[in-house]
Amino acid sequence: MAYYDLSKEQRADLSAAIKAKLLEELQNSQYEHAITYFADEDTYIRKAAYLAIGRIYLENNKLRTEIVKLLEALLNHDDFKVRQTVINAAGEIGKKYFEEVSPFFDKGLFDSHHSPRNAVIGSIKKMGEVNPIPVLNWAKNYLHHPDKEIRREICHGIELRGRKYPQDILPLLKELEHDKTARVRNTLVHVIGQIAYKKGCIETVIAHLKSWQNKPLVAQAIEEIIDVHHRYRNFSVLTQDQARQYIIDHYQEHNNS
């Protein structure tokens, strides 16, 4: 029976049982169930496992070295689902202890399968939201990587932090303004739109865009900001017309000066 075929109470019981079994195996250095959970076809079983690993890491100082050893071993597993779950587990740990797990993301970025690579981006998002300084410092190292997909994925990965604190990621985004790859530039424009519609954010974004040199890209970003205020009109602080007028008053005035 799939995880979400269970009742809420049954799901809670199953998650608790998974955590208890993982704790037991970590204490005994035997990982039969851990591998089974990490490879499960049900994504929610895998999620229960990586959430449990994250909680055990936070709650049991003496098991932290053992947990890292387990994740290091499973990161080389043939099954991409196992490697994906390892990255997600490292992401839970990295919300507070990024330095201890950063090598998992260095390796996961270059995984042969897209699922672990996507797990890196998802982890950057969730870690960067709550533990931004080390995560964004790590991300800077890949902004000019020769592989365009790495640059694009890093740009996408830092987005979530920018939705509340655009000032934290705008300097990193600016480093991509002259990127020659359309796919990277399109992601950059998308991210700029995503960090501009919440309270106080459009002001920060427009002020920063005044310092950018690539005016055609800025023009695309401004169109995206205006469009996002329509697409996300139920969540935006400003209406689309208000956003457009703000840009006319504050960016075009600068552009014409």
N, C-alpha and C positions, 0 to 999 in steps of 0.2 A: 504493500500500500504506500502511495506517495505521501511525502511529508504533509502537503496541504490537502490531502484527503482525510487527514486526522482532525479531530476537534482541537480547539485552542488548548484545552487542558492536556490532551494527548501529545500535542506538539511540545508543550512545555516539559512534560515528563520525558519525552524522547530526547530533547536537547539536554536535559539534566543527566540522562543516562549516558549520552555521548560524552559529555564533559567528565563524568565520573570514570568512564572506561579509559579515556585519554589520560586522565590524571594517574590512574593505576598503572597504565603502560609506561608513562614517563618515569614513574617511581621505580619500575622494574626493568626499564630499558628493553622492553619487548613491545613491538609495534604492529602486531597483526591487525588489530582493529583500526588503528590509525590509518594504515594504508588503505584499508577497505573503505573507511569514511571518506578519505581524500579522493578516492577514485569512483565514488558512487555516481551512478547515472543521474540521480536526483540532485539538481543544483542546490536545493535547500538543505539536504543532508550535508553536502560539502560546506555550505555556509554555516550550519550549526557546528561543524567541526572546526572551521577556522575561527569562528567567534569564541569557541571554547578554548582553543589554544591561546588566543589573545588574553582571555580572562585568567587562565592558569598562569600565564607569564606575569601578569600584574599581581596576582595573589600569592605567588610562591617564588620568593627570591632564590631559593636553593635549586629550583628546577630550571632556571633561565638558561644556564649553559646547556643542559640536556635538551631543552626545546630547540635551541639554535642548532645543535648537532642533528636533531631529527629533521629539521627543515632543510639543512644543508644536504643531508643524504637524499631526501625526497625531491629536491630541486633537480636532481639528475635522473629522475624516474622516466621511463619510456612513455608513460601515459600523460598526455598534455593536461588532463583534468587534475592529476596529482600536482603537477607543476603550477597550474593555475591556483589551486587551493593553497599551496605553499606561499605564493606571492600574496594572496589575500590574508593569510595568517600573519605574514610579515607586516602587512599594512595595518593590521590591528595593533601590533606591537609598536609600530612606528608612530602611532598617534601620540605616544609619549616618549618612546625611546628610539628615535629614528636612527641615530648613529649606530646602534647595535645591529640593525637589519639593513642598512643601506646597500651592502653588497648584493642582496637578493634582487634589488631593483636594477642595479648595474648589469646583472646577468639576465634578468627577465626581459629587459628592453630588447634583447637580441635573440629571444627564443625563436625557434623555428616555426612555432604555431602561434596563430593570432590570439588565442585565448589567454595564455600567460602574459602576452604583451598588453592586451586590454586590461588584465588584472593590475599591471603596473600603473596604467593611467588611472584606473579607478582608485588605486591605493594612493597615488599622488594627490588625487582630489580630496579624499577623506583625511589623509594625514596633513595636507597643506592647510586645510580648513582650521585645524585645531593646534597644529605644531608647525607654524609656517617658517620660522627662521632656518632651521636645518634643511627642511624640505626644499625651500626656494633656493637656498645656497647650492644644494645638490643639483637642482634643475638647471641652474646657470651653466653648469659644465657641459650641458648637451644642446644649448641653444644654437650653436654653430657647428654641430656635428655634421660630417660629410653626408650622412644618410638623411635624405629629406624626410623620411617617415619618422625618424627619431625626433627631428626638429618639430614636426607637426604634432607628434604625440605629446611632447613636453609642453608645447603651447596649449594643447587641449587640457593636459593634466593640471595645469596651474589655475584653470578657470574658476574653480569653485571658491578658492580663497578670494578671488577678485570680485565675486558677487557681493560680498559684504565690505571688503577692504580693497577696492581697486587700486589704491595708491601702492599696495604691496607688490602688485604684479605688473603694473604699467611700465616700470623701467625695464623689466625683462621682455615684455612684449615689444617695446621700442627697438630692441636689438634685432628684431625680425622684420623691421619695416622695409628693408631693402632685399629681403630674401628673393631669390630668382625663381623659386618654384611656385607655380600657381596654387598647388594644393596646400602649401604652407601658408601662403598669403590669404587664401580663402578661409583657412582655419583661424588665422589671426583676426580677420575681419569679423568672423563669427564670434570669437571670444570677446572682442571689444563691444559688440552689441550685447552680449550676455552680462557684462559687468556694468551696464549703464542705466538699468531701468529701476533699480531699487532706490530707496530714500537716500538722498545725498550723493548718489553715485554719478549721475550725469554731469554734475558740476566738476567733480574730480577728473572724470575722463576727458571732458572737453578742454579743461585747463591744461591737461597733460598733452593732448593732441596738438596744441598750439606750438609745442616744441619739436614736433616731428617734421622731418624734411620731405618725406615722400607724400606730396600733396594728392596725387591721384589715389593712393591707397587710403589716405585720410578721408577723401571724398567718399570712397566706397564704405568706409567704416561709419561715416555719418549717416549715409543712407540706411545702413544696417541698423544703427541706433534708432532711427525714426521708424523703421519697419518693425523692430522688436517692440516698440511702444504700442504698436497696433496688435501684433501677434500675442503679446502678453498683457493685453489691456486690462485683464482682470487682476493682474498682480503689480502693474506699474504704478508708481506714485503719480507720474504725470500722464495726461492724455497724449495721444500722438501729436495733436496740434500744439499742445503746450511744449512738448519736447522739441518740435520743429522751431517754434518761436524762440525757445531758449537758445538753440544753436544759432539762429539768425542773429540774436542779440549779442551773443558772447563769442561765437567762433567766426562768423562772417565779418563781424566788426573788426576782429583781429586780422583776418585775412585781407581786408581791404585797407588796413592802415599802412 
